[in-house]
Amino acid sequence: MTDTKPLVRRSVIMGSGSALPLRIMTNADMSKVVDTSDEWIVERTGIKARHIASDSETTRSLGADAARRALEHAGMTAQDVDLIIVATSTPDQTFPATATLIQADLGITRGAAFDIQAVCSGFVYALAMADAMIKAGQAGCVLVIGSETFSRILDWTDRTTCVLFGDGAGAVVLRGEMVPDSPASRGIQVTRIRSDGRYHDKLYVDGGPSTTKTVGHLRMEGREVFKHAVTNIASIMDEAMTEAGIAPKDVDWFVPHQANRRILEGTARKLGISEDRIVMTLDRHGNTSAASIPLAFDVAIRDGRIKKGNMVLFEAMGGGFTWGAVLARY
């Protein structure tokens, strides 16, 4: 008798897309704004350039462009979508949600749309939420978008933070499918998200509607963030792989949040991951917060590195602190 695996509902990544502002700001350009240099930035962060949005390029417009490209890549239309989740810390407006604005831009009049705010972990949180909605039967096809215009909340006199961030958007299309309950089947295998609000003042924005009635600027204690990032990220990645019953060697590609090259290298050493299996776009995009993972994922798909059937592990940590990991077979 043939042993057949029972069928389970999985969230399968059908396509990806990304969008970047036209303006590229190199480290040389940055040195004209603050007292810094290309050598100083590259040595400490690995960043060489970043994209900066113009007044006409917004979180909404970048997210919508990334969504359209993801749908095209998936061979699907906007009318297939019944849920949009946008991960962002830089919405177009305090309300309504940027997701609803993108919903209107795409001509979608059914289903629901909402934003998730978990800073740099936002895309991982959004994937976890989308996966839960699909498994619960609340959605059949979900657009998950990470879109940011962090240049709007930077203090351009603070060289320790303004050199780190850039703008951009990335998106994936998830569709619920019944597949054999096996690690070999496509779709999201494990999601894990965490937070610890005791460290909220290590990476934050010093403004908000309820307190200062302003947008505020990004503030960060870099050394503290670095210390927690390596530990928390390595731990959540290990937890996700353990639950799936796999080892680091079984993961084809690691697609991390693009925060700092030293954090990525430290995490890789801690888990024994070779750097040639880590997708890095940090050098050309900088830290694009919730957009960084889907941006990097889309780049690696378009250049042929990530192929159908590959096991991919996404991970991130952001202000809050928030952190998380998602393991998926593409």
NUDO-554410 format. One record per residue (C-alpha): residue in one letter; x, y, z. Coordinates in steps of 0.001 Angstrom, whole numbers, plus 500000, padded with zeros to 6 digits. Last residue first. Layout:
BEGIN
AXYZ/...
//
This chain:
BEGIN
Y509238528716497148/R509484526557500214/A508882528795503204/L510355529457506640/V509288532695508314/A511240534379511105/G510564537024513734/W511627540090515635/T510115543063517430/F511864545334519892/G509893547615519709/G512117548678516883/G513104546009514414/M514402542476513955/A514131540374510814/E514189536882509324/F513207535139506092/L514225531511505504/V513946530082501993/M513712526448500883/N514109526283497111/G511396524510495094/K511077527234492495/K514401529026492130/I516244531673494124/R519490532694492441/G517974533524489074/D518598537272488921/R514860537997489142/I514343535689492113/A517285537133494040/V516140540719493397/D512577539842494452/F513756538347497741/A515986541351498468/L513102543770497944/P510696541519499890/I513146541494502823/S514076545199502768/A510613546729502513/A509825546559506249/S512944548654507025/T514616549954503864/N518127549675505330/G520604550529502588/H519540549724499034/R522791549240497088/D525123547705499705/L522280546174501708/T521234543914498847/M522422540727500542/V520935537285499931/I522710534869502255/R523747531480500854/D527233532649499848/E527727533854503419/S528041530324504763/I525733529632507698/G527206528253510935/L524337529505513099/K526343532006515187/R528610532815512254/A525640533711510040/T524144535902512767/G527389537816513162/E527764538267509395/L524230539621509051/I524668541929512042/R528010543176510687/R526457543834507283/N523843546124508820/A520088546281508505/Q519056544283505436/H516320542106506906/P517395538589506090/V516845536334503070/F518574533030503846/W518667530734500844/D518850526972500290/V517920525911503806/D518726522240504485/K522269523071505696/P520743525246508435/A519096522121509897/I515524520858509428/G512730519495511590/A510289522302510765/E510024523180514454/T513815523159514745/M514172525416511710/A511800528010513150/E513456527937516596/D516939528274515095/M515803531313513129/I514221532798516252/S517417532332518289/A519785533650515621/I517614536751515212/N517356537450518931/T521064537053519693/V522375538963516667/A519809541736517038/H520141542250520796/K523777543330520653/F523357545299517430/V520407547266518817/E522346548117521967/R525350549276519961/G523246551416517636/E521238553340520204/M518705554731517745/R516541557768517074/L514245558308514074/H512639561721513803/G509237563100514776/V505882563032512965/T504355565739515145/K501484565998517649/T504140565519520366/T502346562787522290/S499177561367520713/P499999562227517085/G503601560948517261/G507176562011517842/D510615560834518935/V510786557861516559/Y512198554667518078/L515133552301518402/K516612551723521870/D513659553357523650/H511305550433523012/Y513590547988524800/R511125546876527469/G508596546282524702/D509819542770523965/S508450541236520771/R508229537866519020/I507108536327515719/R507455532757514404/T506082531406511146/V506658527857509875/Q506117525952506621/I504978528627504168/G504338527097500766/R505611524418498423/S505679520779499435/A508986519054500257/P508590519814503968/S505546517503503806/D501829517733504483/P500781517135500870/V499334520297499254/M496021522147499304/E496614525697498070/G496102529166499539/R497607531925497464/L500299534409498492/V501410537264496240/V504649538951497261/A505613542604497519/G508596544920497794/A508938548642498366/G511619551301498516/D513303554045500536/G516713554203502188/F518284554110505632/L521715553854507182/V523455557158506447/C520750559142508286/T521317557232511521/T524827557844512896/R525278560963510762/D522593562869512658/T522081566177510820/W519654564634508318/D517323563604511119/L515405560895509309/I511606560626509256/R510893561359505576/S513943559383504364/F512190556342505836/T509890556131502822/E508763552535503296/S506800549751501635/G506484546088502593/I503590544471500751/V501712541211501238/L499028540692498590/V496780537876499769/C494798535268497851/G492287532922499471/A491389534775502637/Q489489534000505853/G489907530246505403/A491755529907508688/K494891528741506874/I494733531795504591/M494252534217507485/A497092532629509468/D499439532815506466/A498555536473505896/M499253537270509570/A502611535488509530/L503551537158506240/A502613540548507717/Y504748539935510814/V507703538998508603/F507104542134506517/G506880544346509585/S510055543171511294/C511803546435510355/V509045548503512018/A506274546293513440/Q503363548293512056/I500803546280510096/D498439547999507661/F494975546957506486/A493009545849503435/A489826543817503084/G487842541784500577/R486216543282497533/T486537546545495612/I489994546148494070/G490881548760491443/L494622548538492043/D494845552168493143/A491852551642495462/Q493538548700497211/I496729550763497368/L494835553439499302/T493292550771501526/A496737549332502279/T498018552803503193/A495642552675506155/P493376555679506499/F494813557200508594/T498019558731509957/Q498689559488506288/D501084558277503605/P502309555572505956/T505922555488507188/S506179552578509614/T505047550099506976/A503858546531506450/V500931546536504022/I498406543702504119/I496020543332501174/L493218540762501169/D490840539353498553/V493148539342495528/D492178537553492293/Q490715540811490939/A494196542347491061/T495248539971488315/M497419536864488289/G500378535559486292/A502445535522489491/H505068537830487956/E502314540202486847/L500816540170490341/A504216540890491872/R504838543702489400/R501499545313490231/A502200544988493961/A505628546630493666/D504074549579491814/A501309549877494435/G503833549839497266/L505961552533495628/S502904554735495056/R501545554306498586/T504852554730500406/T505328557861498335/E507128559033495210/S505885562469494130/D507975564315496729/S511046562366495587/A512026559121497280/I515647558383498186/H517382555210496992/R520468553984498884/A524193553661498245/K527380552022499508/I526159550289502681/G528390547660504316/T527558549102507751/R530654550078509726/E533384549783507091/V531118550950504256/I529980554082506130/W533441555210507267/E535070554500503879/D532367556378501969/S532842559389504215/T531035561305506949/D530367564830508180/V526813565295506938/V525121566435503699/K528024566490501250/S529291563163502641/M525924561652501709/D526547562290498021/A529834560407498296/N527976557646500138/T525728557377497116/M522163558681496865/I520205557076494031/R517107558940492856/L514571556947490845/P512709555546493840/L512643551743494037/A509913549211493285/S509629545481493888/G507776542402492746/S507150538806493760/G505096535842492599/M503073532786493606/I504296532339497175/V502185529459498496/S500216529721501727/R499504526129502705/R496280524210503327/V497039520641504295/L496648517318502451/P497404514048504229/K500594512303503075/T500209509120501073/D501822505796502043/T501313503459499090/M500000500000500000/
//
